[in-house]
Amino acid sequence: RDRGRKQHQSQQQQQQQQQQQLTMEAVLGRVVLHCRDQHGSRFIQQKLEGGTLEEKQALFDEILPAAQSLMTDVFGNYVVQKLFE
């Protein structure tokens, strides 16, 4: 039981590190690709929630043309939902 908890904590730390490694510069131009990835999707959701107006606009401009296909994507749908919040 303790081993499972440690493994879960390790996975959470790994996810946080991967998210921290992403930058807007790395994502721009490939936003839709990152929307379809678990870590990229979370990063983009965070930027849509707390990023600058310029960051939000840049993400919106790339997401909008692909919104229909992202709505049915396992990770992309969360990004589309975040656009409407």
Secondary structure, 3 states (H helix, E strand, C coil): CHHHHHHHHHHHHHHHHHHHHCCHHHHCCCHHHHHCCHHHHHHHHHHHHHCCHHHHHHHHHHHHHHHHHHCCCCCHHHHHHHHCC
